[in-house]
Amino acid sequence: MLLHERLLGLLGYLLFLAIAASIAVQIDERIPAEGRSFLLLCAVLSSLGVAAIIGARYIVCSLRGITVRRTKRDVSKIFELSDRAFRFRELPETAKLLGLTIIGDVSVWVLAFYIAALAIGVDISYFLIGAIVIIVELMRLIPLTVQGIGVREAAFSALFGLVGQDPATGFVISTLCFVLLNVATLMIGLVGYALTFSNRRIA
């Protein structure tokens, strides 16, 4: 279940990035040539990533069938786990879960950055800042620092400059949103702990 959730999240990120980057290039004429090339590259790679995740089930299934009699038991278990991880449910249910991921998770997270940008007077489209946010989120998956601290701010600033925006403004927006995220997470955790403690006392 955990692997399914992570794969659906990654699939939602890649799908949103492919769409957002493609739309941003079409509607925003102020993006420099190098920024356009980078966004188009991200759109292509994201589309390939989506195709790879969807097709991984069939690749793993084929490899499992070929190697099941020639490999050790531990390797066979790895193939079996991979096969189960990429084996999503029926198409309508998978599409529903993916839609909820994009609308309820990815889009709302991007909206927070978009509102922060508007609040400090930055003229940027929702799709352009959305592409930047998702690229940074994907970079955070690389375990260089705890939660990507330092990497995410530097990446956000560099990407802002690449698309013709002020890098310092990008740094401010990134720092503001991630600080608010951490504060909100802490508050939710404290409220959850308080409710659990009170329920135990009642019981």
C-alpha positions as CSV (number, residue, x, y, z in Angstrom):
1,M,0.0,0.0,0.0
2,L,2.8,2.4,0.8
3,L,4.5,1.7,-2.5
4,H,1.2,2.2,-4.3
5,E,0.8,5.5,-2.6
6,R,4.3,6.7,-3.4
7,L,4.0,5.6,-7.0
8,L,0.6,7.4,-7.4
9,G,2.1,10.5,-5.9
10,L,5.1,10.4,-8.2
11,L,2.8,9.7,-11.2
12,G,0.7,12.8,-10.2
13,Y,3.8,15.0,-10.0
14,L,5.1,13.9,-13.4
15,L,1.7,14.2,-15.1
16,F,1.1,17.7,-13.6
17,L,4.7,18.8,-14.6
18,A,4.2,17.6,-18.2
19,I,1.0,19.6,-18.5
20,A,2.0,22.7,-16.6
21,A,5.4,23.0,-18.4
22,S,3.7,22.6,-21.8
23,I,1.0,25.2,-21.1
24,A,3.5,27.7,-19.5
25,V,5.6,27.6,-22.7
26,Q,2.5,28.3,-24.8
27,I,1.0,31.1,-22.8
28,D,4.0,33.0,-21.4
29,E,6.0,34.8,-24.1
30,R,8.3,36.4,-21.6
31,I,10.2,33.2,-20.8
32,P,13.7,33.4,-22.2
33,A,14.8,30.8,-24.9
34,E,16.9,28.8,-22.4
35,G,13.9,28.7,-20.0
36,R,11.6,27.5,-22.8
37,S,14.1,24.8,-23.8
38,F,14.4,23.6,-20.2
39,L,10.6,23.5,-19.6
40,L,10.1,21.6,-22.9
41,L,12.8,19.1,-21.8
42,C,11.0,18.7,-18.4
43,A,7.7,18.1,-20.2
44,V,9.2,15.4,-22.4
45,L,11.1,13.7,-19.5
46,S,8.0,13.8,-17.4
47,S,5.9,12.2,-20.1
48,L,8.5,9.5,-20.5
49,G,8.4,9.0,-16.7
50,V,4.6,8.6,-16.8
51,A,4.9,6.1,-19.5
52,A,7.6,4.2,-17.6
53,I,5.6,3.9,-14.4
54,I,2.5,2.8,-16.3
55,G,4.5,0.3,-18.4
56,A,6.7,-0.9,-15.5
57,R,4.1,-3.5,-14.5
58,Y,4.5,-5.3,-17.8
59,I,8.3,-5.1,-17.9
60,V,8.6,-6.4,-14.3
61,C,6.1,-9.2,-15.1
62,S,8.1,-10.2,-18.1
63,L,11.4,-10.2,-16.2
64,R,9.9,-12.1,-13.4
65,G,8.7,-14.8,-15.8
66,I,12.1,-15.1,-17.5
67,T,14.2,-15.2,-14.3
68,V,12.0,-16.9,-11.8
69,R,13.7,-20.3,-12.4
70,R,17.2,-19.0,-12.8
71,T,17.6,-16.7,-9.8
72,K,17.8,-17.1,-6.0
73,R,14.8,-16.9,-3.8
74,D,15.6,-13.4,-2.5
75,V,15.8,-12.0,-6.1
76,S,12.5,-13.7,-7.0
77,K,10.9,-12.0,-4.0
78,I,12.2,-8.6,-5.2
79,F,10.6,-9.2,-8.6
80,E,7.4,-10.4,-6.9
81,L,7.2,-7.2,-4.7
82,S,8.0,-5.0,-7.7
83,D,5.2,-6.7,-9.7
84,R,2.7,-6.1,-6.9
85,A,3.8,-2.5,-6.4
86,F,3.3,-1.6,-10.0
87,R,0.1,-3.6,-10.3
88,F,-2.6,-0.9,-9.9
89,R,-6.2,-1.7,-9.6
90,E,-8.9,-1.3,-12.3
91,L,-8.4,1.7,-14.6
92,P,-11.5,3.7,-13.3
93,E,-10.3,3.4,-9.7
94,T,-6.7,4.2,-10.6
95,A,-7.9,7.3,-12.6
96,K,-10.0,8.4,-9.7
97,L,-7.1,8.1,-7.2
98,L,-4.8,9.8,-9.6
99,G,-7.3,12.6,-10.1
100,L,-7.6,13.1,-6.3
101,T,-3.8,13.2,-6.0
102,I,-3.5,15.9,-8.7
103,I,-6.4,18.0,-7.5
104,G,-6.2,17.5,-3.7
105,D,-2.5,17.3,-3.3
106,V,-0.4,18.7,-6.2
107,S,-2.7,21.5,-7.3
108,V,-3.4,22.8,-3.8
109,W,0.4,22.8,-3.0
110,V,1.1,24.7,-6.1
111,L,-1.7,27.1,-5.3
112,A,0.0,28.0,-2.0
113,F,3.1,29.2,-3.9
114,Y,0.9,31.0,-6.5
115,I,-0.9,32.9,-3.8
116,A,2.4,33.8,-2.0
117,A,3.8,35.1,-5.3
118,L,0.7,37.2,-5.9
119,A,0.9,38.5,-2.3
120,I,4.4,40.0,-2.9
121,G,3.5,41.3,-6.3
122,V,5.1,38.8,-8.6
123,D,3.6,38.6,-12.1
124,I,3.8,34.9,-12.9
125,S,1.3,32.3,-14.3
126,Y,-0.1,29.5,-12.2
127,F,1.3,26.9,-14.7
128,L,4.8,28.4,-14.7
129,I,5.2,28.5,-11.0
130,G,3.5,25.1,-10.9
131,A,6.2,23.6,-13.1
132,I,8.9,25.2,-10.9
133,V,7.3,23.9,-7.7
134,I,7.1,20.3,-9.0
135,I,10.6,20.3,-10.4
136,V,11.9,21.4,-6.9
137,E,9.7,18.7,-5.3
138,L,11.2,16.1,-7.5
139,M,14.7,17.3,-6.7
140,R,13.8,17.0,-3.0
141,L,13.5,13.2,-3.5
142,I,17.3,13.1,-3.9
143,P,18.5,12.5,-0.3
144,L,21.1,15.2,-0.1
145,T,19.8,17.1,3.0
146,V,17.0,16.6,5.5
147,Q,13.8,17.4,3.6
148,G,15.9,19.1,1.0
149,I,16.6,22.1,3.2
150,G,19.0,24.4,1.3
151,V,18.6,22.5,-1.9
152,R,15.0,23.5,-2.4
153,E,15.6,27.2,-1.8
154,A,18.7,27.3,-4.1
155,A,16.8,25.3,-6.8
156,F,13.8,27.5,-6.6
157,S,15.9,30.7,-6.9
158,A,17.9,29.3,-9.9
159,L,14.7,28.2,-11.7
160,F,13.1,31.6,-11.1
161,G,16.1,33.2,-12.8
162,L,16.0,30.7,-15.6
163,V,12.4,31.6,-16.6
164,G,13.1,35.3,-16.5
165,Q,12.0,36.1,-12.9
166,D,14.0,37.6,-10.0
167,P,16.0,34.8,-8.3
168,A,15.8,36.6,-4.9
169,T,12.0,36.7,-5.1
170,G,12.0,33.0,-5.8
171,F,14.1,32.4,-2.7
172,V,11.7,34.5,-0.6
173,I,8.6,32.6,-1.9
174,S,10.2,29.2,-1.4
175,T,11.3,30.0,2.1
176,L,8.0,31.5,3.1
177,C,5.9,28.5,1.8
178,F,8.1,25.8,3.3
179,V,8.2,27.6,6.7
180,L,4.4,27.8,6.7
181,L,4.2,24.2,5.7
182,N,6.4,23.1,8.6
183,V,4.4,25.3,11.0
184,A,1.1,23.8,9.8
185,T,2.5,20.3,10.1
186,L,3.6,21.0,13.6
187,M,0.2,22.4,14.5
188,I,-1.6,19.4,13.0
189,G,0.7,17.0,14.9
190,L,0.0,18.8,18.2
191,V,-3.7,18.8,17.7
192,G,-3.7,15.1,16.7
193,Y,-1.7,14.3,19.8
194,A,-4.0,16.3,22.0
195,L,-7.1,14.6,20.6
196,T,-5.6,11.2,21.0
197,F,-4.6,11.9,24.6
198,S,-8.1,13.2,25.5
199,N,-9.8,10.2,23.9
200,R,-7.6,7.9,25.9
201,R,-8.5,9.7,29.1
202,I,-12.2,9.4,28.3
203,A,-11.8,5.7,27.5
